[in-house]
Structure formats: C-alpha cells, structure tokens
Amino acid sequence: MEIDHNLPIHVGMDFGFRTFAAVLFQLTSAGEVHVIDEYGASEAETWRALEGLAGMPHGNGKPFPLTIGTIGCDPAGDARNLQTGRTDVQLVRAAFPAARVTFSTDKRHRDPEWGAARLRDLLLSASGNIRLFVHPRCRRIIRMFESMVYPKHNEGRPEIAQPVKDGLNDHWFDAMRYGFINAGVFGSVGAQTARVPWL
C-alpha cells in the first residue's frame, strides 16, 4: 500500500489555525481508496501550513514529483480573511496552481453523519467488502477512527445523530470526507488530474 507513481494523489483538506489537516489518498481501478499519508500543522497560518504540505517527504523520505488530482477543501475556506483579503481556497490554488481545487456546498455533503455513514461503508460494507485502506504511518487518521464516538442516548434516542466533535480528531474526519466527496469516492463529483511538481 505504498504510493503508486502511476496514479494521481488526491488531497482532502480541513483549514484551521489550531489544527490544519490534510489527508492524501489514491483511488485504484478496483474501486479501493488507499490513504497513503497525512499532514498536520498546529498554530499555523494557512499559507505556512501549505508550504509544509508542499515540501513534505513521501514514502522514501524525499520529496518527488507527483500527479495531483483533486484537492477537496472545507467549503468554509471560501470566506475572505479580513487580515489577508484572500480566502483559504485561493491560497491553496496559488500553492498548487495545476491541481483542481474545489469544494462542495451541497447540504448533504456538509452533513457529518452522511459522510460518516459512507466512511463506515468503505471500511466494511453490508456485503462484507473492504474498500478503504489506511497506511500505518497515518497515525492521526487511525486515531480518528478509534476515537470517533456518538453522543449518549437520551430516552433511547441519540441527542444528535452525528459523531461528537472533539476539536482535534474531527479535523481529520472532515479533511477525509471533503477529499473523498470532491474526488468522487462517494459518486458525487468526478475527479480531474493535473501534473504539479511536489517540491
């Protein structure tokens, strides 16, 4: 489950000064999703986090040219920052000009439970199929899956029908679902690829 140089890399991204999360994954012809790496930054402006993401080593410990497909972002990143006058999405497009940087404002796609249900189906479908594989080096993503809980029930009904947000692990959950939604993993948006040097 190492990086396949013949396949594009897709990225899911959740913005945040306290926690910036990026999930890197590839899609196989068999319909599998391979999460191959993660990048996180804390207490960092978006532009600084993007610099770190663009320069991170992969697999063999060295940066190398990759084919970047879709970068799926948090739709809230399209709001203009009062200090810089630019949006987080604009900063991503400037950092990765050849990539398809996009986000979905579909109400369904913004629903955490809708995304959680689809992630569960990738992990293990009702028919017993496993389509989602996470590399062991992705410790924060693995921790996210281990830590995802639902609220306590009140009189037999959940207080809210979506995973509890803890301010840390949920950033990885959001980054993953934004990436999957916009790369077409859930069948909602088609992927597009472009060549960009990963330097």
Residue pairs with C-beta under 8 A, 6 or more apart in sequence:
1 34
1 36
1 133
1 135
2 36
2 59
2 135
3 9
3 26
3 36
3 37
3 58
3 59
3 66
4 26
4 28
4 34
5 66
7 26
7 27
7 28
7 67
8 26
8 66
8 67
8 68
8 69
8 191
8 193
9 24
9 25
9 26
9 36
9 66
9 67
9 68
9 69
10 24
10 25
10 26
10 27
10 68
10 69
10 70
10 71
10 72
10 179
10 183
10 191
11 22
11 23
11 24
11 25
11 53
11 68
11 70
11 71
11 72
11 99
11 179
12 22
12 23
12 25
12 71
12 72
12 175
12 176
12 177
12 178
12 179
12 180
12 182
12 183
13 20
13 21
13 22
13 23
13 71
13 72
13 73
13 74
13 77
13 92
13 175
13 178
13 179
14 20
14 21
14 22
14 74
14 171
14 172
14 174
14 175
14 178
15 46
15 73
15 74
15 76
15 77
15 88
16 171
17 43
17 44
17 45
18 42
18 43
18 167
19 40
19 41
19 42
19 167
19 168
19 171
20 40
20 41
20 42
20 44
20 46
20 49
20 171
21 38
21 39
21 40
21 140
21 171
21 172
21 174
21 175
22 38
22 39
22 40
22 49
22 53
22 175
23 35
23 38
23 138
23 141
23 172
23 175
23 176
23 179
24 35
24 36
24 37
24 38
24 39
24 58
25 33
25 34
25 35
25 36
25 179
25 180
25 183
26 33
26 34
26 36
27 33
27 34
27 183
27 184
27 185
27 191
28 34
31 131
32 131
32 132
32 133
33 122
33 131
33 132
33 133
33 180
33 185
34 133
34 135
35 132
35 133
35 134
35 135
35 138
35 141
35 176
36 58
36 59
36 135
36 138
37 56
37 58
37 135
37 137
37 138
38 137
38 138
38 139
38 140
38 141
38 172
39 52
39 53
39 56
40 140
40 171
40 172
41 48
41 49
41 52
41 53
44 52
46 77
46 88
46 91
46 92
47 91
47 95
50 91
50 92
50 95
51 95
53 95
54 95
54 96
54 198
54 199
55 63
55 199
56 63
57 63
58 64
58 66
58 198
63 198
63 199
64 198
65 195
65 197
65 198
65 199
66 196
66 198
67 193
67 194
67 195
67 196
68 96
68 98
68 99
68 193
68 194
68 195
68 196
68 198
69 99
69 100
69 183
69 191
69 192
69 193
69 194
70 99
70 100
70 101
70 102
70 179
70 182
70 183
70 184
70 189
70 191
70 192
71 92
71 96
71 99
71 100
71 101
71 102
71 179
71 182
72 102
72 103
72 104
72 178
72 179
72 180
72 181
72 182
72 183
73 88
73 89
73 92
73 101
73 102
73 103
73 178
73 182
74 88
74 103
74 174
74 175
74 178
75 103
75 104
75 105
75 110
77 87
77 88
77 89
77 92
77 103
78 87
78 88
78 89
78 103
79 87
79 88
80 86
80 87
81 87
81 88
84 91
89 101
89 103
92 101
93 99
93 101
96 196
97 196
98 194
98 195
98 196
99 194
99 196
100 191
100 192
100 193
100 194
102 182
102 189
103 178
103 182
104 110
104 178
104 181
104 182
104 188
104 189
106 188
108 114
109 115
109 177
109 181
109 188
111 162
112 162
112 163
112 165
112 173
112 174
112 177
113 161
113 162
113 163
115 173
115 177
115 180
115 181
116 148
116 162
116 163
116 173
116 177
118 177
118 180
118 185
118 186
119 132
119 173
119 176
119 177
119 180
122 130
122 131
122 132
122 185
123 130
123 132
123 145
124 130
125 131
134 141
134 142
134 145
136 142
140 169
140 172
141 172
141 176
143 169
143 172
144 169
144 170
144 172
144 173
144 176
147 166
147 169
148 163
148 164
148 169
148 173
149 163
149 164
150 158
150 161
150 162
150 163
150 164
151 158
151 159
151 160
151 164
152 158
152 159
153 159
163 170
163 173
164 170
179 185
180 186
181 188
181 189
182 189
183 189
183 191
184 190
184 191
